Amino acid sequence: MCLRAENVTVRRGNRTILREASLAINPGELAVVLGRNGAGKSTLLSVLAGDLKPDAGSVLLDGRPVHKLGANDLARRRGVLLQEASLQFPFSVEEIVRLGRVPHKTDTDEVESRIVDKALRLCGIQDKRSMVYQKLSGGEKQRVHLARVLAQIEPAANNPTSTYLLLDEPVSALDLYHQVKILETVREMAHNGCGVLVILHDVNLAVRYADRIAFLAEGRIHTAGGPEIVQPALLEEIYDLSMLGVRDSASGELYYVPQLNHQNVSGNLQNQTRHTMENQNRRRLELSAAWKAKKSENPHVRIRDAARELETAEATLVATGLGEEAVLLRSGEWSEMFQSFPGFGKVMALTRNESCVHERKGVYSPASINGTMGVVLGDDIDLRVFLGSWHFAFGLKETMKTGVRHSIQFFDRHGTAIHKIYETPDSHATAFENFIEKFRAIDQGFDFDLPIPPAQEIEPENPNVNASEFLDGWRMLKDTHDFFGLLKKHRVTRTQALRLADGKFSHKFEPSATRDLLSSASGAGMEIMVFVGNPGMIQIHTGKVANIQVMGPWLNVLDPDFNLHLRKDLVSEAWVVTKPTVDGNVTAVELFDSKGTMIVQFFGRRKPGIAENAAWRALALGFATAGSAA
């Protein structure tokens, strides 16, 4: 699903406004278009909105030509806010916002009022609902029209169809406070599943709020990708203006300041820019040499461990191969990327955290992505996807002893790995190569000074929790997923919750017994489920485990299509946890590190509507009582 312009060309007389421009607006992301005046930004927005038919190319809304949609259908699916929106009649603010509900003919008064109230609140004008529009300031008028558009695309009930919001300079007349509030509002809408396109002139706002940025120059898409594509050299090329990048010492983020005296740019600025580029190149060469030395010293060293020893991020070590074995891919096009994964054939999918690695071979099923959330439901590869953490992507073509191996690797903004897809002998190598070329970023530059991730803190416990009420809520659970809401309602951490329920719904046992648990499940031929995750991905294995080995600090499952590597020494707590559901109790074994972060979960094989395997429950609870450390 997306709103897509494909090779769009727009002419006015002898002048070409857009030239073969292609851009996709994906549900769940905020895309920003930047460029000089006259670059074609507003024309591109009008074409995407279906208000202007291109002279060549096409515009598709979820696969359907936008100009073939009926007016009401189109109005319910996409809302448009233009730079100028005049109104001569003395309507009140609320009346104008209610105009957005006109395409929704079946609204009840209650539904319409609820949606209008929400739009007024989101735009911060609920206290002006009865005022006459003409008496408002310019900025207030702009927020009224934004509220109207938000009300227009709000579905009256749960609706699986996607919606899109197209905004042409929505903050141009707003003060700094309302610029931030409006962009935070539309970003939240995007991350809740709406596809949002915003035209801006402020580069720093774009970098701060956008999931994806596209630069238009002379009617063409010059460069597109994640916020990391914004660099002084690119800005100077687009705007013909020297730019200075200033890094915030606290957040590590870069802010861009124009050098207004273009004709007399100081030698200091030129030297600073050159010095920055030289430092980046020097940093790359140093890291590349150090990484090669690590691999030469220990051919089996894991890149994550090497990055830690070299005091850098894993993504920076990958980026040292740019131009050779690595290709930087466009950021933000995650949903479209997922649709290509089944074409790889049988691959190895890898998801890990600091303490555990989960490797599963199989073929990707088609993904279902809704906003920043998604699932891949397959018998082999089973994933829960959280795209809000995704930032960088690389395609690699590495020469191994066994031959060439392709992989696609995804990282967060700090350069920490989220998910990797490796070629196997049963993969389609050409599909990997085609994927890498399709999503290759135009700018292959990379910032080797990524922001340092914040130190992981132990989440404080709630000293005022009502334990009796909390346990009553636990007792009334109907679904395992309701447990997260229960924790949030009572403001307790997961490990605090387990301690509150100790002896009732939870039982602590020695982490060292995990090997015996897996061995017992293996000996019984029992099918289990193994969940390993990080902030951007949860990967699940369902099936039997057979070959269980201990190698140094690692507890391993080494089966043909499933490998698990668990650092035993990093497991601080182990619990057997029972959660009531409408299908009966569900029993989990949960392991945590010293910070209270979940490392891995084990379940008996189960599906909604089917009771838990009684043998698994007996096995897990047997460890909880016989091997209890409490």
Secondary structure, 3 states (H helix, E strand, C coil): CCEEEEEEEEEECCEEEEEEEEEEECCCCEEEEECCCCCCHHHHHHHHHCCCCCCEEEEEECCEEHHHCCHHHHHHHEEEECCCCCCCCCCEHHHHHHHCCCCCCCCCHHHHHHHHHHHHHHCCCHHHCCCEHHHCCHHHHHHHHHHHHHHHHCCCCCCCCCCEEEEECCCCCCCHHHHHHHHHHHHHHHHCCCEEEEECCCHHHHHHHCCEEEEEECCEEEEEECHHHCCHHHHHHHHCCCEEEEECCCCCCEEEEECCCHHHCCHHHHHHHHHHHHHHHHHHHHHHHHHHHHHHHCCCCCHHHHHHHCCCCHHHHHHCCECCCEEEECCCCHHHHHHHHHHHEEEEEEEECCCEEEEEEECCCCCEEECCEEEECCCCCEEEEEHHHCCEEEEEEEEECCEEEEEEEEECCCCCEEEEEEEEEEECHHHHHHHHHHCECCCCCCCCCCCCCCCCCCCCCCCCCCHHHHHHHHHCCCCCCHHHHHHHHHCCCHHHHHHHCECCCEEEECHHHHHHHHHHHHHCCCCEEEEEEECCEEEEEEECCCCEEEECCEEEEECCCEEEEEEHHHCCEEEEEEECCCCCCEEEEEEECCCCCEEEEEEECCCCCCCCCHHHHHHHHHHHHHCECC
